[in-house]
Amino acid sequence: MTTYDHGFARVTAAVPVLKLADPAFNAQATIDLLSAAAASGSALVAFPELGLCGYSVDDLVQQDALLDACLDGLQAILDASRGLTPVVAVGVPLVVGDGLYNCAVVLRDGVILGVVPKSYLPNYREFYEQRLFAAARDAPTDTATVLGQRVPFGADLIFSADDLPGFHLHVEICEDGWVPIPPSTWAALAGATVLVNLSGSPVTVGKEAYRKALCTSHSAKLSAAYLYVAAGFGESTTDLAWDGDALITENGSLLARTEPFATFDQTITADIDLDRLAQERRRMISMRDQVGDYADNLKQLRHISFQLGKPTTTELARHVPRFPFVPADAADRDLRCREVGNIQVQGLAARLRATGLDKIVIGVSGGLDSTLALLVAVDTFDLLGLPRTNIHAYTMPGFATGDATLRRAHELMDSLGVSATELDIRPSCLQMLADLAHPFARGEQVYDITFENVQAGERTSHLFRLANHLGGIVLGTGDLSELALGWCTYGVGDQMSHYNVNSSVPKTLIQHLIRWMIDSSVTDGTGGTRGRHSETTARVLGEILDDVISPELIPPGEDGAIQSTEDTVGPYALHDFFLYYLTRFGYRPSKVAFLAEHAWSPDYDRATIEKWLRVFLKRFMANQFKRTAMPNGPKIGSGGSLSPRGDWRSPSDASVRAWLEELG
């Protein structure tokens, strides 16, 4: 299958080096970049504003010789487009009726699909466009004859590819994107998903940052892709400079950007995710409400259909992060960890305040989840000015608890200064196993699900009764990844608590949160900084991160290997990837597998990815009943939570058949 079959569309923003007032040269430069983009599998190629003559030609744009040369250049581009796949947006001045318009000509395969005149003409500071051009609103016609073709003319055009679902193109020009309500806003409400801005835009200090903010925020508000292409090298430097800035953004994210101030031709290419945009819009009911509010206006927009002829590219021109819950950039990751920690602390602090209680009971295993919950509890009590000794932490060794794990639990509790207790649950478990007439109580080495869950349930039962006894609440430790897989004991087990600060934190993010807590600093009483935690705490946290993820419910085998969660249910890195794209975007399993292969090759091949994806789908659907009864906890991020009171509402008895069959 091609990338297009998976709902992607490749787009290219092209910034050629031009010669001012030389349309023949500029047309050839445009053709060269168009041909290269077509060869790469692009469905769309966009060029700068007035790219055939140059934006900074000033009064020369009203010279007949230059206008005639622009038409000749446009004809050359039109001829060169024959047999090529991409739809092309090129900037050219055109005379229509008695007016001269700053236009974007949209063409494909030798046919002009439509012409978009600029709506808003800047006439301030260095801009004098009202001296030169008529605005779109002044046009007395909605059609124009260009190079012998009678074509739609206006800022109200949406170009839709009939053979690529979700590809609906709208083009605006420079200042149109800077006004309070750009034409592309109306187009997006009317269904446009791919928005293009052909720009001249000279550069001044601070403008690069402003362009990025403008493009990303616009794409986010409209759940759309937004391509911005500014003029580059070759424009007049009489009074201005030009940086050739081009950006491809999608739903608030920057996918690609040109190198600033390049003195050579540049193109940037990215695969935009049409499925993602469609999913976002279906969920954004408030956007649909505005569609209804302005329905009469939106009906006036014109839709032009065309056949794209999908390219056959199979390589994805888009970065797919391996860890979608974890920012790749170090600074962004630090900010994310700080925000997550603050949300967890705020949630727990509010719950303590609401209950009027000042004590917490928590089970500490020496593993990742209980470690993070304990660290959050410590930060919460410090914030509230409560003694850490009011945190009653219990490590509860069972039949398979390792010496190293038990040591780490003690060292962690002691180094944090909480009230630490070891409570051996084995006598209680043996009594229950005997009551059940379980073979283990008779000395047989039978390690079945009953054997495991007796231990998990006994731990939680003790914690709840301890909370009653001490006058506190039980702090849960289970995470989002375990909830998704159903890797949690139902009822009185590790799924249950009075409050769970980890309930919407995936396992992969927990690992980064703990790393951040090791490395981060806090302000001390003298105005300086110190490590967030002591050297002992930091050392223990590092050991916890390096250890195998295990529930330690079954004793080690003859080879000494301890029980591994990931050997049983699969790698959490893959499962968090599956969870993100299935619940956040509702993608088909085949697309999730395609994205995972792109992100995780060569570490995981397609067969391995599909194997664990099937496991995920079966476990996810089969264990909804556990999530239906999950305790309260704060939602952490836009990746969502699985709370039935929040992001995820699903029947407990749904069939997984449709998903498995789609995967094949």
Secondary structure, DSSP 4 states (H G I P E B T S, - for coil): --TTTTTEEEEEEEE----TT-HHHHHHHHHHHHHHHHHTT-SEEE--TTTTT-GGGGGGGG-HHHHHHHHHHHHHHHHHTTT---EEEEEEEEEETTEEEEEEEEEETTEEEEEEE-S----STT--GGGT---GGG-S-SEEEETTEEEEBSS-EEEEETTSTT-EEEEEEGGGGTSSS-HHHHHHHTT--EEEEE----B-TTHHHHHHHHHHHHHHHHTSEEEEE---TTS--SS-B----EEEEETTEEEEEPPTT-SS-EEEEEEEEHHHHHHHHHH-HHHHHHHHHTHHHHTTSEEEEE--------S--S---S-TTS-SSHHHHHHHHHHHHHHHHHHHHHHHHHHT---EEEE--SSHHHHHHHHHHHHHHHHHT--GGGEEEEE---TT--HHHHHHHHHHHHHHT-EEEE---HHHHHHHHHHTT-GGGGT-----HHHHHHHHHHHHHHHHHHHHHHT-EEEE---HHHHHHT-S--SSSTT--SEETTTT--HHHHHHHHHHHHH-EEE-TTS-EEESS-HHHHHHHHHHHHSPP----S---TT-PPP-HHHHH--HHHHHHHHHHHHHH---HHHHHHHHHHHHTTTS-HHHHHHHHHHHHHHHHHTHHHHHTPPP----STT----TTTT----TT---HHHHHHH-
